[in-house]
Amino acid sequence: MLTYTLKRLLATLPVLFVVSVAIFLIIHITPGSPAATILGMEATSAQIEAFNEEMGYNRPLIEQYTSWVSGIVQGDFGDSLFMNQTVLGAVSQHIGPTLSLALLSQLIAIVLAIPLGILAAHKRGTILDTMLMSFSLFGMAVPNFLLALILMLILGVNLGWLPVAGYAPLSSGLINHLTTLLLPALSLGAIQAALITRMTRSAMLDVLSLHYMRAARSKGLKERTLLIKHAFRNAFLPILTVIGQTFGTLVTGAVVIETIFNIPGLGQLIINSIVRRDYVVIQGVVLIVTLIYLFINLVIDLLYGVVDPRVRLDRKE
């Protein structure tokens, strides 16, 4: 396992390099500059030139990129132009809400999807199976921001059960914390549940069609024991893969939902940084989010050997 882990860690280096080059070029090629935002529309060309000279934005791109990467290697992601703090400091302040939202959304998705997927596989070809798959397809087709607005209107505005916006940190109490996150978590979790439900059903059907499952059923095993202990356990690896991918998506892709519900997470941080043209923060947040996504995928791969000892990680690839 140690050898496999080291190989995977080394394999992330090219990915990080490509992401860093891509985000750096996209930001610097896009029209606009921090100077115009900071100095205002009335700034003269001389003032903008002096600002760019001071910040080093008039240097060649390769020189700017090399300077930025060398700082990251030393643990310095740079300083924000607007927030008077380091990029790591800004990320540490905003990553908590994002992780809380992602964890709650993933919990909702798993609690909904696993039982429904197993039930759909067990009732294959029935009206119940068709209904569950139709709802799953509908969930995959509806954008999360549209579902968020619908839930906000029904549960927040009409019924008044949940707050429609705002965020209460964990320090204010667990109930308050979860109450402010429940509506956005439902918006994200329901979409991800649709995908996990379909994968659970598909994986279960593959296992249920195997010979040893028919042999176990012929021996008189209870259907519940057959489904949970034998079928689900052997079908869990592809389900685990999808769970890992959806969790990575929740962490890295909740920008719109955080904006709609005014949650001060990484999504709100990067949106504000884009508006302000805060180059250093945008680059740093994207790179850190990429690291988080790669780490989640590594953890999922390592869990394969825990879930199924037959998987020999050292022999992979």
N, C-alpha and C positions, 0 to 999 in steps of 0.2 A: 504493500500500500504506500509506503514511503517513496518508493521509486516512481510509482504512478503519480503521486501528488507533486513530486518535483518536476516531472515531465509536463504536467498540466500547468504548473506555475510558469515554467519556461515558455510554454505555448501561448500564454497570455501576453507576452512581451510584444510580438508582432501586432497583435490586435490593438494594444494600447498605442503603439507607434502610429498605426494607420489612423486610429481615432484622433490622436493628438494633431497629426498633420491635417486631417480633414477639417476639424473644427477650427483650427488656427487659420487655415486658408479661407474658409467660408466667412469667418468673422471679419477678417482684414480685407477681403475682396468686396464684401457688401458695402454699398454706399452709406455714407455717414461716418461720424467720428466722435469720440468722447469730447473733443475740444469744443465742438459746436454745442453739445449738450451742457457742458459745464460752464462755458463762457457766455452762452446765450446767443440769440440770433443777431445781436448788434455787435458782436465781436469782429474786429478787423482782421484782415489777412495776416498782418504782422503779429497780432496777439495769438492767433491760431497757430502760426508757424513757431512762435516762441514756446507755446504749450507743448506742441509735438516734439520740439527739440529737447525740452526738459524731460518729457516722459519717454523719449526714445522711439516715438512712433514714426519718425522720418528715416530711421535706419533701414537697411535692406531687410526684407522679410526673413531670409535665412538667418540673419544675425539676431533678429528678434526671437525667432523660434528657438534657436540654440540657447539663448539666454534664459528663455522661459523653461525649457526642458532641464537645463543644468540646475536651475533653482528647485524644480520638482524632485530631482534626484537627491538633493540635499534636504528635502522635506519642506521646502518653501514654495508654496503655491502662489505667492504674490499677495499684494494688498489691494483692497477695493478702492476705487477712485471716489466713491460716494459715501460709503458706510463707516469710514475711518476705522477699519479693522481688517485683519487678514482674511484671506479666502477660507482657510480652515476654520477660523473663528465664526465666520458667517455660516458655513456649512454645519458646524456643530450646533448652532442656534436653531437651524431650520430642519435638521434631519429627524429630530424627534417626532414631530407631527406626521411626517411622511411615513416613517416606520410604523407608528401606531396605526395610521390609516391602512397601510398595506397589510399588517398583521390581522387587524379586525376584518378587513375585506376578504383575506384568504381564509380565515376561520369560517366566515359566512358561506363562502363558496364551497368549502369542503363539506360542511354540515349539510348543505343543500344537495350537492352534486353526488356524493358517494352513495347515499341511500337511494336516490332517484335513479342513478345509473344501474345499480344492482337490481332494483325493482323492474326497470325497463328490460334488462337482459332476462330476468326470470319470467317476465310476461311477454316475451318476444312474439310479435305478430298479432297481439291483441289490441283492442281499442286503447287501453291504458298506455301501452308502449307507443302507439301512434301519437297520442296526446302529449306524452312526455317529450318525445322527439320533436314534435311541432313547437312546443314551448321552448325547447332547447335551440332550435333553429331560429326562432323569433328572437331569443336572447342574444344570439351571435350576430344577428343582423342589425339590431338597434344600437345606435351609438351611445356610449355611456353618458355623454352630456345630455342627450335627449331624455334618457331614463332618469337622470338626476333631476331635470326640470319637472318631469311628471311626478316623481316622488315628492319633490319639494312642494308642488302645488297641492297634492292630495294629503300627504302626511303632515306637512308643515303649515300650509296656509289654511286649507279647508278644515282639517281635523285638529290642528294645533298640537299634535302629539310630540313633535320633535322640532328643535330649533332649525330654522332654514339657513342660518349662516353663523359664523363665529367659531371660536376654538377655545376650549378650556384645557389648560395643561394638566398633566397627571398630578401635579402638586396641589391642585384645587380639589382633589377627590376623585376616586375612580369612577363614581357614578356620573359626575359632571363631565369627566373626560370622555367616557363612552357615549354619553348622550349627545354631545356635540359631534361625535364621529360616526354615529350610527347611520344617519341618512346618507352621507357620502359613501360610507362603507357598503351600504346596501346597493348603491348605484354601481359601484365597482364590482362588488362580490357577485351580484346577480349575473353580470355579463360573463365573468370568469367561470361561474358555476355552469353555464351553458356548455362551454367547451369541455370542462372536466366531466360533465354528465355523459356527453357523447363518447369521450374516450373510455370512461368506466364501462359503459354498455358494450362498446366494441371489444375491449380487452376481456370482459367477462364472457362474451359470446365465444371468443376464440378458445378460452379455457374449457367452457362447458361442452364444447363439441369434441373434446379429446376423449380417447378411449377409456382412460383411467377414471374419468368423471362418470361415464356411463356404468363402469364396473362398480364404482362406489355407490351409485344410486341403486343398482341391482342388489346390493348387499343390504339394502333397507335403511341406509343412513337418513336421518331427518333432513328435510330440504333446507332448513336454516343452517344446520351444521355443514351441509354440502356447499352452500353458497358462500358462507363467511369463512369457515375454517379452511376449506380446500380450494374453492374457485377464486375467491377474492385474494387470498394470500398469494396464489401463483400468478394472478393477473395484475399485481400491484406495481410491478416495475414500470410499465408504460404509463400508468396513472401517476406514479411518483415523478416521472419526467415532465408530464404536463403540469403538475402542481408546481414544480420548480420553475418552469417557464412562465406560468401565470404570476407567480410571486415576484419574479424578476420584472415582469411587465407592470405589476402594481407599484413597485418601488420606483421604477424609472419612468412610468408613463401616466402618472396621476396629475399632470400639469393642469389640464382643463378642469378636472373636478376640484382641485385645490383652489383654483381661481373662482369657480362658481360659488363655492361655500366659504370663501375667504379664510382658508386654512393656511397659516404661515409656514408652509413646508418648502421643500426644495423646488417644487413647481412654481410657487409664487416668487421665490428668490430668483430663479432663472428668468422668469417673465419680466420682473422689475429690472433685472440686469440688462436684458435685451433692449428694453425701452430706453434705459439710460446709456446704452452703448458701453457698459462696464466690461470691457474685453476680458480682463483678468478673471473676474468672477465667472463669466460664462464659460471660459475655457476650463477653469478649475472644477466647476460643478459638473460639467459634462464628463470630464475625465474621472472624477470621483464616482459618479453614477455608473460609468462603465466598469470601474473596479468592483462596485457592489454587485452588478449583474454577473460578472465573471466569477466572483466569489460564490454567489448563490448556485451557479451551475457546477462549480467544483464540489460544493457540499453535497449536491444531489448525486453527483457521480460517486462520491465516496460512500453515500448511503446505500448504493446498490449492493455493496458487499455486506452491509449490515442486514438489509432486508432479505437478500438471497445469497447465502454463503457460496453457492455454486458459481457466482460471478467472481472471477479472479481478476482483480484490478491490475495486478502486475503484468498480466498477459494482454491487456487491452491494447488496441492500436497496433 
